């Protein structure tokens, strides 16, 4: 039954009675998020209520029909209760453990056999019933083996063994679940709470007013005001003011950084001191904060290939344990109950996902967003790292290296002021470099009319009724028909130096150029060296630079191979060629044109300063502008897989020893249960502790 209990302009709450204990709420929310118009959702398992936020495309009538459809197809949706959700059902093991402990106490102090028998059977019923249900629904599982072991102890009237086994199974499961839940909590720490309200500037009756709105009503282009102590609700650029910002929750960097005009700022950052106005570039579900929440939720569900292999092996070993139990029964009948305790399932299945979650959490706290266990696992296998040059190996921050005026009446400073006056309204790298250089020289703003921004071309405006055009050569020469013939030699000279050229025309004449350069990152050479030290076999660079310049950079940085004069469309072809050679590829890029390569690579890594689509396409997104984070991520993945393999080998060895020890009568049922659960708890503790992060 579905009941609408609250409805407002952009929010609704429902009571959904069919869920209660039947459904994994995280899986349910994943189904809900697929419905058109839903911007956010939250499910409260305890009171069976679903709260949603929606936009104008949402249709409430169709949504209710959608909820009814989920109810009708409940079984086909693989609905099940999972232990890794906050509002989980009280587990059977807790009750069993308490009852069994009391039974064990009575077993020791009470001599009346009928009373001890009654109490022991009562305490054993939860596990026996649970085992029976699993046998019917899933076949022979570890729970079935445990139930069979307890049943045999009851049949043999060994009530002390039955009660002791019950206590140890209950305690072991309680500890295992507590530790698995703790590993989930590590991930959930990164899923920051939603920001509820925001202050924006609105133009009302010709005047600017400060208005508070709900955060989900923010739109791209809004001017958001953030003061001391506030959390930044959008991704954008500062258009006014200065502040000291703590980005630790998003980048892992504890240092307070100064943010001023034209600087980018990401959601989730905290303004420690100051007041700033932010032009909102990304809002709502598109912000870094929201993306992290989504990725972190997904990482709780995703299973790695290693985890799946461990689960499959554990399932295959159950018949082996069962067969060995009956073989040992032929020679040592008393050993049957002990052997059935020595199952591999929990010790193989639980530590692997826990180790992955621990590492993903550590990476997130240190400014590296890993989108699930598979991404971490594949990164450990990558033996070839392919770097895009611009914005990746280089810092992505352009600096002016040359200004040339072609008009004797216009000085270099005048030319720079003209460009800065038009470009100061925009936040692309060239515009920021122009404005920053002008400010250093004592920028004098030149009055102009409204600026028109032409994407991927440049800007146009009017000064004294004459048109000012700034942008690429193609834009000025081909589109605007500006004559370049008198200056081709000087322009070609700068192009040959691989400088980025900004062309400036006024009154239909080319009046000057500004040449910019992008410097290699300071820690680039060290990062490449570090990657090779931890097993990366080949480092490759892709660049649009000429062969000569690419060769110089490759030699300087220790790059093994490079491809020069590359067009953006050719990058993916290079990856295809490398993969055909059997190489496992990690691709690192930052631009819009890197998105296809980030997807095609075995694992894609996007830079912190990268384009939005690059971050969305990548398997791993850097939240800090530090190339060495790539080395940190690779080392973390290598060490995580070593930990998992070590746990795996210890589990197989320890449980095999326990199995054969029980089979030959060396271990009682109680001791076997203690050793088996102890092994699982030790490997889980090892997984939660995880591996040491590279920069610690």
C-alpha positions in Angstrom: 0.0 0.0 0.0 1.3 3.5 -1.0 0.1 6.6 0.7 1.0 10.2 -0.1 1.4 12.0 3.2 3.0 15.3 2.2 3.3 17.3 -1.0 4.9 20.7 -1.6 6.3 22.5 -4.7 9.4 20.4 -5.1 9.1 17.8 -2.4 6.9 14.8 -1.5 6.8 12.1 1.1 5.1 8.7 0.9 4.5 5.9 3.3 5.2 2.6 1.6 3.9 -0.4 3.6 5.1 -3.2 1.3 8.8 -2.5 2.0 9.3 -2.9 5.8 11.7 -5.9 6.1 11.7 -7.1 2.5 13.9 -4.8 0.6 17.4 -3.4 0.6 16.7 0.4 0.8 19.9 1.3 -1.1 18.8 -0.9 -4.0 15.3 0.6 -3.8 16.7 4.1 -4.0 18.7 3.2 -7.1 15.4 2.2 -8.7 13.7 5.5 -7.6 16.6 7.6 -8.9 15.9 6.3 -12.4 12.5 8.0 -12.5 12.4 11.1 -14.6 12.4 14.3 -12.6 13.8 12.9 -9.3 16.7 15.1 -8.0 17.2 13.4 -4.6 15.6 10.7 -2.5 15.8 9.3 1.1 14.2 6.2 2.6 13.6 5.7 6.3 13.3 2.0 6.9 12.1 2.3 10.5 8.9 4.1 9.6 8.7 3.0 5.9 8.6 6.5 4.4 10.1 7.7 1.2 11.0 11.4 0.8 11.8 12.7 -2.7 12.8 16.0 -4.3 11.8 16.7 -7.9 11.9 19.2 -10.7 9.4 20.5 -13.2 9.6 17.3 -15.4 8.3 15.1 -12.5 4.8 13.6 -12.9 3.4 12.4 -9.5 0.6 10.3 -11.0 3.1 8.3 -13.1 5.5 8.0 -10.1 2.8 6.4 -7.9 2.1 4.0 -10.8 5.9 3.3 -10.9 5.9 2.5 -7.1 3.0 0.1 -7.5 4.9 -1.5 -10.4 7.9 -2.1 -8.0 5.5 -3.7 -5.5 4.1 -6.1 -8.2 7.5 -7.1 -9.4 9.1 -7.2 -6.0 10.7 -10.6 -6.4 12.1 -9.9 -9.9 14.1 -6.9 -8.5 16.4 -9.2 -6.4 15.1 -7.6 -3.3 16.9 -8.6 -0.1 17.9 -7.2 3.2 21.6 -6.5 3.3 23.7 -5.8 6.4 25.5 -2.8 5.0 22.6 -0.3 5.3 22.3 2.1 8.3 18.7 1.2 9.1 19.3 -2.6 9.0 17.1 -5.2 10.8 18.3 -6.5 14.1 20.3 -9.6 13.1 19.4 -13.1 14.2 22.9 -13.6 15.7 22.3 -11.0 18.5 19.3 -12.8 19.8 20.9 -16.2 19.4 24.0 -15.2 21.2 22.1 -13.9 24.2 19.8 -16.9 24.5 22.6 -19.3 24.0 24.8 -17.6 26.6 21.9 -18.0 29.1 21.5 -21.6 28.0 25.2 -22.3 28.5 25.0 -20.8 32.0 22.0 -23.1 32.9 23.8 -26.0 31.2 26.7 -25.6 33.7 24.7 -25.0 36.9 21.6 -27.0 36.4 21.8 -30.8 36.7 18.2 -31.6 35.5 18.6 -33.2 32.1 15.1 -32.5 30.8 15.4 -28.8 31.7 18.8 -28.5 30.1 17.5 -30.2 27.0 14.5 -27.9 26.7 16.6 -24.7 27.2 19.2 -25.9 24.7 16.7 -26.8 22.0 14.9 -23.4 22.5 18.2 -21.6 22.1 19.1 -23.6 19.0 15.8 -23.0 17.2 16.7 -19.7 15.6 19.8 -21.1 13.8 18.0 -24.4 13.0 15.0 -22.5 11.4 17.4 -20.2 9.6 19.4 -23.1 8.3 16.3 -24.9 7.1 15.1 -21.9 5.2 18.5 -21.5 3.5 18.5 -25.2 2.6 15.2 -24.8 0.9 15.8 -21.5 -0.8 19.6 -21.6 -1.6 20.8 -25.1 -1.1 23.8 -26.1 1.1 25.3 -22.9 2.5 27.5 -22.2 5.5 24.4 -21.6 7.6 23.2 -25.0 6.7 26.5 -26.6 7.8 26.3 -24.7 11.1 22.7 -25.8 11.7 23.6 -29.4 10.9 26.5 -29.2 13.4 24.2 -28.0 16.1 21.5 -30.6 15.2 24.1 -33.4 15.5 25.2 -32.2 18.9 21.5 -32.2 20.0 21.0 -35.6 18.6 24.1 -36.9 20.5 22.7 -35.1 23.6 25.9 -33.1 23.8 24.1 -30.0 25.1 27.3 -28.3 26.2 28.7 -28.5 22.7 25.4 -27.2 21.2 25.2 -24.2 23.5 28.9 -23.4 23.2 28.6 -23.5 19.4 25.6 -21.3 19.5 27.3 -18.7 21.6 30.5 -18.7 19.4 28.5 -18.5 16.2 26.4 -15.7 17.5 29.4 -13.8 18.9 31.3 -14.3 15.7 28.5 -13.1 13.5 28.0 -10.1 15.7 31.6 -9.2 15.5 31.7 -9.8 11.8 28.7 -7.6 11.1 30.0 -4.9 13.4 33.2 -4.7 11.5 31.6 -4.9 8.1 29.2 -2.0 9.1 32.3 -0.1 10.4 33.8 -0.4 6.9 30.6 0.9 5.4 30.7 3.8 7.9 34.2 4.7 6.5 32.6 5.2 3.1 29.6 7.0 4.4 31.8 9.6 6.2 32.6 10.9 2.7 28.9 11.2 1.7 28.5 14.7 3.2 25.1 15.9 4.3 23.1 17.8 1.8 23.3 21.6 2.0 19.8 22.8 2.7 19.8 26.5 2.1 21.8 29.1 0.1 21.9 32.9 -0.2 21.7 34.3 -3.7 21.5 37.8 -5.2 18.3 38.5 -7.0 17.3 41.6 -9.0 14.0 42.8 -7.6 12.4 46.0 -8.9 15.8 47.1 -10.3 17.6 46.6 -7.1 19.9 43.7 -6.0 18.6 41.9 -3.0 20.0 39.0 -0.9 17.5 36.2 -0.9 17.6 32.8 0.9 16.4 29.8 -1.1 16.5 26.0 -0.8 19.7 24.6 -2.2 17.9 22.4 -4.7 16.4 25.6 -6.3 19.8 26.9 -7.3 20.4 27.3 -11.0 23.6 27.6 -13.1 24.4 31.3 -13.5 23.1 32.3 -10.0 25.3 34.5 -7.9 25.7 32.8 -4.6 26.9 34.6 -1.5 28.9 32.6 1.1 30.2 34.0 4.4 32.4 32.8 7.3 31.4 29.3 8.6 29.3 28.5 5.5 29.6 25.5 3.3 29.9 26.3 -0.4 26.8 24.8 -2.1 27.9 25.1 -5.8 30.9 24.6 -8.1 31.9 27.9 -9.7 34.1 30.9 -9.8 34.5 33.8 -7.4 33.3 37.1 -9.0 33.7 39.3 -5.9 35.4 39.2 -2.5 38.2 37.2 -0.9 38.1 34.4 1.6 40.2 31.8 3.3 38.7 28.4 2.5 39.1 24.9 4.1 38.9 22.3 1.3 40.0 19.3 3.5 36.6 17.6 3.3 36.9 17.5 -0.5 40.6 17.4 -1.3 42.2 15.9 1.8 44.5 19.0 2.0 44.4 20.5 5.5 46.0 23.8 4.6 43.6 26.8 4.5 43.9 28.4 1.0 43.1 31.9 -0.1 40.4 32.3 -2.8 39.9 35.5 -4.7 38.4 36.9 -7.9 38.3 34.4 -10.8 39.5 31.5 -8.7 37.5 28.3 -9.0 35.8 26.8 -5.9 34.1 23.5 -5.3 31.1 22.5 -3.3 31.7 21.1 0.2 34.5 23.6 0.9 34.1 25.6 4.1 34.7 29.4 4.2 36.8 29.9 7.4 37.0 33.7 7.1 35.8 36.2 4.5 32.8 36.8 2.3 32.6 35.9 -1.4 30.2 35.9 -4.3 30.3 32.9 -6.5 29.1 32.5 -10.1 27.4 29.0 -10.1 28.7 26.8 -12.9 27.4 23.5 -11.6 24.5 23.1 -9.1 22.5 20.3 -7.5 23.3 16.8 -8.8 26.1 18.1 -11.0 28.3 19.5 -8.2 31.4 17.7 -7.0 29.7 17.1 -3.6 26.7 15.5 -5.0 28.7 13.3 -7.4 30.8 12.1 -4.5 27.7 11.1 -2.6 26.4 9.1 -5.5 29.8 7.4 -6.2 30.2 6.5 -2.5 26.7 4.9 -2.4 27.5 2.9 -5.5 30.8 1.7 -4.0 28.9 0.1 -1.2 27.1 -2.1 -3.7 29.8 -2.8 -6.3 31.7 -6.0 -6.2 35.2 -6.5 -7.6 36.3 -9.5 -9.7 38.5 -10.6 -6.8 35.5 -10.4 -4.4 33.4 -12.4 -6.8 36.1 -15.0 -7.2 36.4 -15.4 -3.4 32.7 -15.8 -3.1 32.6 -18.4 -5.9 35.5 -20.3 -4.3 33.8 -20.2 -0.9 30.6 -21.6 -2.4 32.5 -24.4 -4.2 34.3 -25.3 -0.9 31.0 -26.0 0.9 30.4 -29.4 -0.7 34.1 -30.2 0.0 33.5 -29.5 3.7 30.3 -31.5 3.7 32.0 -34.5 1.9 35.0 -34.4 4.3 32.6 -34.3 7.3 30.9 -37.6 6.3 34.2 -39.2 5.4 35.6 -38.3 8.8 32.3 -39.7 10.3 33.2 -43.2 9.0 36.4 -43.2 11.0 35.6 -40.8 13.9 31.8 -40.4 14.4 32.4 -37.8 17.2 34.3 -35.5 14.8 31.2 -34.8 12.5 29.9 -31.8 14.4 33.4 -30.3 14.6 34.1 -30.6 10.9 30.8 -28.9 10.0 32.0 -25.9 11.9 35.1 -25.5 9.8 33.6 -23.7 6.8 35.4 -21.2 4.5 32.5 -19.0 3.5 32.6 -16.0 5.9 36.4 -15.8 6.1 36.7 -15.8 2.3 33.7 -13.5 1.5 33.8 -10.7 4.1 37.4 -9.4 4.3 37.8 -8.7 0.5 35.0 -6.0 0.2 36.0 -4.6 3.6 39.5 -4.0 2.4 38.3 -2.3 -0.8 36.0 0.0 1.2 38.8 0.9 3.6 41.1 1.8 0.8 38.4 3.8 -1.1 37.7 5.7 2.1 41.4 6.5 2.7 41.7 7.7 -0.9 38.6 9.9 -0.6 40.0 11.5 2.5 43.2 12.3 0.7 41.6 13.9 -2.4 41.3 10.9 -4.7 37.7 9.8 -5.6 37.8 6.1 -6.7 34.4 5.1 -8.1 34.1 1.6 -6.8 36.1 -1.6 -6.1 36.5 -2.5 -9.7 38.3 0.8 -10.5 40.8 0.2 -7.7 41.3 -3.4 -8.7 41.9 -2.6 -12.4 44.3 0.2 -11.5 46.5 -2.4 -9.7 46.7 -4.3 -13.0 47.6 -1.2 -15.2 51.1 -1.5 -16.5 51.0 1.3 -19.1 50.2 4.9 -18.1 49.2 7.2 -21.0 49.3 11.0 -20.2 47.7 13.7 -22.2 50.2 16.6 -22.0 48.2 19.9 -21.8 46.6 20.4 -18.4 47.9 17.0 -17.2 51.7 17.0 -17.4 51.5 20.8 -17.7 49.9 22.8 -14.9 47.0 24.1 -17.1 47.8 27.6 -15.9 48.9 29.8 -18.8 51.4 32.6 -18.4 52.0 35.5 -20.8 55.5 35.3 -22.3 55.2 37.8 -25.2 53.0 40.8 -26.2 53.4 42.4 -29.6 51.5 45.5 -30.8 51.2 46.0 -34.6 50.0 49.6 -34.2 52.5 52.2 -33.2 49.8 54.2 -31.3 49.0 51.2 -29.1 51.5 50.2 -26.4 51.9 46.7 -25.0 50.2 47.8 -21.8 47.3 49.4 -23.9 46.9 46.1 -25.8 46.9 44.1 -22.5 44.3 46.5 -21.0 42.1 46.1 -24.0 42.2 42.3 -23.9 41.7 42.3 -20.1 38.7 44.7 -20.2 36.8 42.2 -22.5 38.1 39.0 -21.0 37.6 39.8 -17.3 34.0 38.6 -17.4 35.0 35.0 -18.3 36.9 32.2 -16.5 38.6 30.1 -19.2 42.4 29.7 -18.7 43.4 32.3 -21.3 41.0 34.9 -19.9 42.4 34.3 -16.3 46.0 34.6 -17.5 45.2 37.9 -19.4 43.4 39.5 -16.4 46.1 38.3 -13.9 48.9 39.8 -16.1 47.0 43.1 -16.5 46.5 43.4 -12.7 50.2 43.0 -12.1 50.8 45.9 -14.5 48.2 48.2 -12.9 45.2 47.3 -14.9 43.2 50.3 -16.2 39.7 49.2 -17.3 38.7 50.5 -20.8 34.9 51.1 -21.0 33.1 48.9 -23.6 29.7 47.8 -24.5 28.2 44.4 -23.7 30.6 41.5 -24.4 29.5 38.6 -26.7 31.1 35.3 -25.9 31.5 32.9 -28.9 32.2 29.4 -27.6 35.6 28.0 -28.7 36.3 31.2 -30.7 36.6 34.3 -28.6 34.8 37.5 -27.6 33.4 40.5 -29.3 32.5 44.0 -28.0 32.3 47.6 -29.0 34.5 50.5 -27.9 33.8 54.0 -29.2 31.4 52.5 -31.8 34.2 50.4 -33.2 34.3 46.6 -32.9 36.9 44.9 -30.7 37.5 41.2 -31.5 39.7 38.9 -29.5 40.2 35.1 -30.0 41.6 32.4 -32.2 43.2 32.9 -35.7 40.4 30.9 -37.3 37.8 33.2 -35.6 39.4 36.4 -36.7 40.8 35.4 -40.1 38.2 33.1 -41.4 35.0 34.1 -39.7 35.6 37.9 -39.2 37.7 38.3 -42.4 40.6 40.1 -40.6 43.7 40.5 -42.8 46.8 38.6 -41.4 49.0 38.9 -44.5 51.4 41.6 -43.1 52.2 39.7 -39.9 52.5 36.1 -41.0 56.2 35.7 -40.4 56.1 37.0 -36.8 53.0 34.9 -36.1 54.5 31.8 -37.5 57.7 32.3 -35.5 55.6 32.2 -32.2 53.6 29.2 -33.5 56.9 27.4 -34.1 57.7 27.9 -30.4 54.5 26.1 -29.5 53.0 29.1 -27.8 49.3 29.7 -27.5 48.4 32.8 -29.4 45.6 35.2 -28.7 44.8 37.6 -31.6 43.3 41.1 -31.1 41.6 43.1 -33.8 40.1 46.6 -33.6 38.1 48.4 -36.2 38.6 45.5 -38.6 42.4 45.6 -38.3 44.8 43.1 -36.5 46.4 45.3 -33.9 48.4 42.8 -31.9 49.0 39.3 -30.5 49.6 38.0 -27.0 51.6 34.7 -26.7 51.1 32.4 -23.7 52.8 29.3 -22.4 51.8 26.4 -20.2 54.6 25.2 -17.9 55.4 21.6 -16.9 54.3 20.7 -13.4 57.0 20.9 -10.7 56.5 17.3 -9.5 55.9 15.8 -12.9 59.4 14.1 -13.2 59.2 12.7 -9.7 55.7 11.3 -10.2 56.8 9.5 -13.4 59.9 8.1 -11.5 57.7 7.0 -8.6 55.3 5.2 -11.0 58.1 3.2 -12.5 59.4 2.2 -9.1 56.1 0.5 -8.2 55.8 -1.6 -11.4 54.5 0.6 -14.2 56.3 -0.7 -17.3 55.8 2.1 -19.8 54.9 5.9 -19.6 53.5 7.4 -22.8 52.7 11.0 -23.7 50.1 12.2 -26.2 50.5 15.8 -27.5 49.6 18.1 -30.3 53.1 19.6 -30.1 55.6 19.3 -32.9 57.9 16.3 -32.8 60.9 18.3 -31.7 59.2 19.9 -28.6 57.5 16.6 -27.7 60.9 14.9 -27.8 62.5 17.6 -25.5 59.7 17.2 -22.9 59.9 13.4 -23.1 63.6 13.3 -22.5 63.4 15.8 -19.7 60.7 13.9 -17.8 61.9 10.3 -18.5 58.9 9.4 -20.7 59.4 6.1 -22.6 57.4 6.9 -25.7 55.4 9.9 -27.1 53.1 10.6 -30.0 53.3 14.2 -31.4 51.1 16.3 -33.7 48.1 14.5 -32.3 44.6 15.5 -33.2 42.0 14.9 -30.3 40.2 12.3 -32.4 43.5 10.2 -32.7 44.0 9.6 -29.0 41.4 6.8 -28.7 43.1 5.1 -31.8 46.4 5.0 -29.9 44.7 3.3 -27.0 43.2 0.7 -29.3 46.6 -0.1 -30.7 48.1 -0.4 -27.2 45.3 -2.7 -26.0 45.8 -4.9 -29.0 49.4 -5.4 -27.8 48.0 -6.8 -24.5 48.7 -3.8 -22.4 46.6 -2.7 -19.4 46.0 1.0 -19.9 45.6 3.8 -17.4 44.7 7.1 -19.2 45.2 10.5 -17.5 43.5 13.5 -19.0 41.6 16.7 -18.3 39.9 18.1 -21.4 36.5 17.6 -23.1 38.3 15.8 -25.9 39.8 13.3 -23.4 36.4 11.8 -22.4 36.4 9.1 -25.2 39.9 8.0 -24.2 39.0 8.0 -20.4 36.2 5.7 -21.2 38.1 3.5 -23.6 41.1 2.9 -21.3 41.0 0.1 -18.8 41.0 2.8 -16.1 40.5 6.5 -16.7 41.9 9.2 -14.3 40.7 12.8 -14.6 42.6 15.8 -13.2 41.2 18.2 -10.6 41.2 21.1 -13.0 39.6 19.0 -15.8 36.4 19.5 -17.7 33.2 18.3 -16.1 32.6 15.6 -18.8 36.2 14.3 -18.2 35.5 13.9 -14.5 32.2 12.2 -15.2 33.8 9.8 -17.7 36.8 8.8 -15.5 36.9 5.8 -13.1 39.1 7.9 -10.7 38.8 11.6 -10.3 41.5 13.7 -8.5 40.0 16.2 -6.1 43.3 17.9 -5.6 45.6 19.6 -8.2 48.5 17.3 -7.5 50.0 15.0 -10.2 51.6 12.8 -7.5 48.1 11.8 -6.5 48.2 9.4 -9.5 51.2 7.7 -7.9 49.4 7.6 -4.5 46.3 6.0 -6.2 48.4 3.4 -8.0 50.4 2.5 -4.9 47.2 2.2 -2.8 45.7 -0.1 -5.4 48.8 -2.3 -5.5 49.0 -2.5 -1.7 45.3 -3.2 -1.4 45.5 -6.2 -3.7 48.5 -7.5 -1.8 46.5 -7.2 1.4 43.6 -9.0 -0.1 45.8 -11.8 -1.5 47.5 -12.1 1.9 44.2 -12.4 3.7 43.0 -14.9 1.1 46.1 -17.2 1.6 45.9 -17.0 5.4 42.2 -17.9 5.3 42.7 -20.9 3.1 45.7 -22.1 5.2 44.1 -21.5 8.6 40.7 -23.0 7.7 42.3 -26.0 6.0 44.3 -26.7 9.2 41.1 -26.2 11.3 39.2 -28.5 8.9 41.7 -31.4 9.0 42.3 -30.9 12.8 38.5 -31.3 13.4 38.4 -34.2 11.0 41.0 -36.1 12.8 39.4 -35.4 16.2 41.9 -32.9 17.5 39.4 -30.1 17.9 36.0 -30.2 19.7 33.0 -28.5 18.2 33.4 -25.5 20.5 37.1 -25.1 19.8 36.5 -25.5 16.1 33.8 -22.7 16.2 36.2 -20.5 18.2 39.1 -21.0 15.8 36.9 -20.6 12.7 35.3 -17.4 13.8 38.6 -16.1 15.2 40.2 -16.5 11.8 37.4 -14.5 10.2 37.6 -11.7 12.8 41.4 -11.4 12.5 41.3 -11.1 8.7 38.4 -8.6 9.0 40.4 -6.5 11.5 43.3 -6.6 9.1 41.1 -5.4 6.2 39.5 -2.6 8.2 43.0 -1.4 9.2 43.8 -1.5 5.5 47.0 -0.3 3.9 49.1 2.7 4.6 48.4 5.7 2.3 51.4 6.7 0.2 51.8 10.3 1.6 51.4 9.4 5.3 
